[in-house]
Amino acid sequence: MKKGLFIFLIGMFIIGILAACGTNNDKNSGENGGKKKELVMGTSADYPPFEYVDTAKSDKIIGFDIDLANLVAGELGYEVEVKDMEFNGLIAAIQADQVDLVMAGMTPTEKRKKSVDFSDVYYTAKHMIVSSKDSKIESIEDLDGKTLGVQLSSIQEDKAKEIAKEMKIKIEKRNRIPELVQEIKAGRIDAAIIEDTVAAGYFKNNPDLAGFTLEDSEEEAGSAIAFPKDSELTEEFNKVLKEKMENGEVDKLVVKWFGGEK
């Protein structure tokens, strides 16, 4: 009798282990056989209207990139967890497997393509030179001898280096866009290079700021999704992204966040 009880208890123990394993597999697998149901997306939530926090309403990260990520990922059966981090650490986060993808208004430069793969471009914009209205900076030539701010590791940093080849400027780097705006308002830098759609939001809330567009920069400022090298997600996201761009769903998000189609 004792032997039978012992065998029964062993059997129940084994069943319990198998049940636990099955639960774990169900939690981490998706509808498509083994895929994660949740994707971790890295971003830098200082870039309205792409990604930011409206502190007056909540501490939730919102924006164009967030809506687009949820739209595409949702079609593929994934939920998205958004992680805020410094822009200059986003590529490293992908390489360290801390995130599954990055959406942060990021331009797919040749340098970045050596470290990560990119989706097709989903939005294009232009660079702007932003300064105080009384700065008298109205053209690229007016930057000669001035201090120009850029976000660290951004495409705007590369643009500033190009300008520095043509004239004498001092380049100041900051981690986040609001820091650049505050530096301009405090008079510690003369101007900053900021993407036009992002700059538009700062003009609205800061009437003492002004700016002009660098007309030759449209192709340089295209935004794409970054993935780990050879990730299956790249092709999956590209397929759905193309469908959403063709059927007008992406245009609806553009109108929602930018106020007009691009």
C-alpha positions as CSV (number, residue, x, y, z in Angstrom):
1,M,0.0,0.0,0.0
2,K,2.9,2.4,0.9
3,K,4.5,1.5,-2.4
4,G,1.3,2.3,-4.4
5,L,1.0,5.6,-2.6
6,F,4.6,6.5,-3.3
7,I,4.1,5.8,-7.1
8,F,0.9,7.8,-7.1
9,L,2.7,10.8,-5.5
10,I,5.6,10.6,-8.0
11,G,3.1,10.5,-10.8
12,M,1.3,13.6,-9.6
13,F,4.7,15.4,-9.2
14,I,5.6,14.7,-12.8
15,I,2.2,15.8,-14.1
16,G,2.6,19.0,-12.1
17,I,6.0,19.7,-13.7
18,L,4.6,19.0,-17.2
19,A,1.6,21.3,-16.6
20,A,3.9,24.1,-15.4
21,C,6.1,23.7,-18.5
22,G,3.0,23.8,-20.7
23,T,1.8,27.0,-19.1
24,N,5.2,28.7,-19.6
25,N,5.3,27.7,-23.2
26,D,1.8,29.1,-23.8
27,K,2.7,32.4,-22.2
28,N,5.8,32.9,-24.3
29,S,4.5,31.6,-27.6
30,G,2.1,33.3,-30.0
31,E,-0.5,32.2,-32.4
32,N,2.1,31.5,-35.1
33,G,4.0,28.7,-33.4
34,G,6.6,29.8,-31.0
35,K,6.7,33.6,-31.5
36,K,6.6,35.9,-28.6
37,K,3.2,37.5,-28.0
38,E,4.8,40.6,-26.6
39,L,7.5,42.8,-28.3
40,V,9.6,45.3,-26.4
41,M,10.1,48.5,-28.3
42,G,12.8,51.0,-27.4
43,T,12.2,54.7,-27.9
44,S,13.4,58.1,-26.7
45,A,10.2,59.8,-25.5
46,D,11.4,63.4,-26.0
47,Y,10.4,63.8,-29.6
48,P,6.8,65.0,-30.1
49,P,4.8,64.2,-32.0
50,F,6.7,60.9,-32.7
51,E,7.0,59.9,-29.0
52,Y,6.6,61.9,-25.8
53,V,4.8,62.1,-22.5
54,D,2.0,64.6,-22.0
55,T,2.7,65.2,-18.3
56,A,-0.4,67.2,-17.8
57,K,-2.5,64.2,-18.6
58,S,-0.5,61.1,-17.6
59,D,2.9,59.4,-17.5
60,K,2.1,57.3,-20.6
61,I,4.3,57.5,-23.7
62,I,2.2,58.5,-26.7
63,G,2.7,59.7,-30.2
64,F,2.8,58.8,-33.9
65,D,5.4,56.1,-33.6
66,I,3.6,54.5,-30.7
67,D,0.3,54.3,-32.6
68,L,2.0,53.0,-35.7
69,A,3.9,50.3,-33.7
70,N,0.6,49.2,-32.1
71,L,-1.2,49.2,-35.5
72,V,1.4,47.0,-37.3
73,A,2.3,44.7,-34.3
74,G,-1.4,44.2,-33.5
75,E,-2.0,43.0,-37.1
76,L,0.7,40.4,-36.5
77,G,-0.7,39.3,-33.2
78,Y,1.8,41.1,-30.9
79,E,1.4,43.4,-28.0
80,V,3.9,46.2,-27.6
81,E,5.7,47.2,-24.4
82,V,7.4,50.6,-24.8
83,K,10.7,51.4,-23.0
84,D,12.0,54.9,-22.8
85,M,15.8,55.4,-23.0
86,E,18.4,57.8,-24.2
87,F,18.4,58.1,-28.0
88,N,22.2,57.3,-28.2
89,G,21.6,54.0,-26.4
90,L,18.9,52.6,-28.7
91,I,21.1,50.8,-31.2
92,A,23.1,49.3,-28.3
93,A,19.9,48.1,-26.7
94,I,19.0,46.2,-29.8
95,Q,22.4,44.6,-30.0
96,A,22.2,43.6,-26.3
97,D,18.8,42.0,-26.8
98,Q,17.2,44.4,-24.4
99,V,14.6,45.4,-27.0
100,D,13.1,43.7,-30.0
101,L,12.7,46.8,-32.1
102,V,13.3,50.6,-32.0
103,M,11.0,53.3,-33.2
104,A,12.2,56.8,-32.4
105,G,12.0,58.9,-35.6
106,M,15.2,57.1,-36.5
107,T,16.9,57.6,-39.9
108,P,18.3,54.4,-41.6
109,T,21.8,55.8,-42.2
110,E,24.5,53.6,-43.7
111,K,26.4,53.7,-40.4
112,R,23.5,52.4,-38.5
113,K,22.8,49.7,-41.1
114,K,26.1,48.1,-40.1
115,S,24.7,47.4,-36.7
116,V,20.9,46.8,-37.2
117,D,18.4,46.1,-40.0
118,F,15.7,48.6,-40.9
119,S,12.2,48.5,-42.3
120,D,11.1,50.5,-45.2
121,V,10.9,54.3,-44.5
122,Y,7.4,55.1,-43.1
123,Y,7.8,58.9,-42.8
124,T,10.0,61.7,-44.3
125,A,10.6,65.1,-42.9
126,K,13.2,67.9,-43.2
127,H,15.8,69.5,-40.9
128,M,15.2,73.0,-39.4
129,I,17.6,75.4,-37.9
130,V,15.8,76.6,-34.8
131,S,16.9,79.8,-32.9
132,S,15.4,82.6,-30.9
133,K,13.5,85.2,-32.9
134,D,15.9,88.0,-32.1
135,S,19.0,86.0,-33.1
136,K,19.0,87.2,-36.7
137,I,19.8,83.7,-37.9
138,E,17.8,83.4,-41.1
139,S,20.1,81.4,-43.4
140,I,22.8,78.8,-43.2
141,E,25.4,81.4,-43.7
142,D,24.3,83.2,-40.5
143,L,25.6,80.2,-38.5
144,D,29.2,81.1,-39.2
145,G,30.9,81.7,-35.8
146,K,27.9,80.4,-33.9
147,T,27.2,77.5,-31.5
148,L,24.9,74.9,-33.0
149,G,23.2,72.3,-30.8
150,V,22.2,68.7,-31.8
151,Q,20.8,65.6,-30.2
152,L,23.6,63.1,-29.4
153,S,24.0,60.3,-32.0
154,S,21.2,61.7,-34.2
155,I,21.1,62.4,-38.0
156,Q,21.2,66.1,-37.0
157,E,24.6,65.6,-35.5
158,D,25.9,64.3,-38.8
159,K,24.3,67.3,-40.6
160,A,26.0,69.7,-38.2
161,K,29.4,68.1,-39.0
162,E,28.7,68.7,-42.7
163,I,28.0,72.4,-42.0
164,A,31.2,72.6,-39.9
165,K,33.1,71.7,-43.1
166,E,31.8,74.8,-44.8
167,M,32.1,77.3,-42.0
168,K,33.3,77.8,-38.4
169,I,30.8,76.6,-35.9
170,K,30.9,75.0,-32.5
171,I,28.8,71.9,-32.1
172,E,27.1,71.2,-28.7
173,K,25.5,67.8,-28.1
174,R,22.7,67.1,-25.7
175,N,20.8,63.8,-24.9
176,R,17.2,65.2,-25.5
177,I,15.5,67.7,-27.6
178,P,13.9,69.7,-24.7
179,E,17.5,70.3,-23.4
180,L,18.4,71.9,-26.8
181,V,15.4,74.2,-26.6
182,Q,16.2,75.3,-23.1
183,E,19.8,76.0,-24.1
184,I,18.6,78.3,-26.9
185,K,16.2,80.1,-24.6
186,A,19.0,80.5,-22.0
187,G,21.4,81.8,-24.6
188,R,23.9,79.1,-24.1
189,I,23.7,78.0,-27.7
190,D,22.7,80.1,-30.7
191,A,20.7,77.5,-32.6
192,A,19.9,73.8,-33.0
193,I,19.1,71.4,-35.8
194,I,15.7,69.8,-35.1
195,E,13.3,67.9,-37.5
196,D,10.6,70.2,-38.9
197,T,7.6,68.3,-37.5
198,V,9.2,68.2,-34.0
199,A,10.2,71.9,-34.2
200,A,6.6,72.9,-35.2
201,G,5.4,71.8,-31.7
202,Y,8.0,73.9,-30.0
203,F,7.1,76.9,-32.1
204,K,3.5,76.6,-31.0
205,N,4.4,76.6,-27.3
206,N,7.4,79.0,-27.5
207,P,6.5,82.1,-29.6
208,D,10.0,83.5,-28.9
209,L,11.5,80.8,-31.2
210,A,11.9,80.8,-35.0
211,G,13.5,78.7,-37.7
212,F,14.1,77.9,-41.3
213,T,14.2,74.7,-43.3
214,L,17.2,73.1,-44.9
215,E,15.7,72.4,-48.2
216,D,18.2,69.7,-49.3
217,S,17.5,67.5,-46.3
218,E,14.3,65.7,-47.2
219,E,15.7,62.3,-47.9
220,E,18.1,62.5,-45.0
221,A,15.4,62.6,-42.4
222,G,13.3,59.5,-43.3
223,S,12.1,57.5,-40.4
224,A,12.2,53.7,-40.2
225,I,11.9,50.8,-37.7
226,A,15.2,49.3,-36.5
227,F,15.5,45.5,-35.8
228,P,18.3,43.1,-34.8
229,K,20.4,41.9,-37.7
230,D,18.6,39.1,-39.6
231,S,15.4,39.3,-37.5
232,E,12.3,37.7,-39.0
233,L,10.4,40.7,-37.7
234,T,11.8,43.0,-40.4
235,E,10.0,41.2,-43.3
236,E,6.9,40.7,-41.2
237,F,6.6,44.4,-40.3
238,N,7.5,45.5,-43.8
239,K,4.6,43.5,-45.3
240,V,2.0,44.9,-42.9
241,L,3.5,48.4,-43.0
242,K,3.2,48.4,-46.8
243,E,-0.5,47.3,-46.6
244,K,-1.2,50.0,-44.0
245,M,0.4,52.7,-46.1
246,E,-1.5,51.6,-49.2
247,N,-4.9,51.4,-47.6
248,G,-4.6,54.9,-46.0
249,E,-4.3,53.8,-42.3
250,V,-0.9,55.4,-41.9
251,D,-2.1,58.6,-43.5
252,K,-4.8,58.8,-40.9
253,L,-2.2,58.6,-38.2
254,V,-0.2,61.3,-40.0
255,V,-3.2,63.6,-40.0
256,K,-3.9,62.8,-36.3
257,W,-0.4,63.6,-35.1
258,F,1.0,66.1,-37.7
259,G,-2.2,67.8,-38.8
260,G,-1.7,67.0,-42.5
261,E,-0.4,64.4,-44.9
262,K,3.3,64.1,-45.8
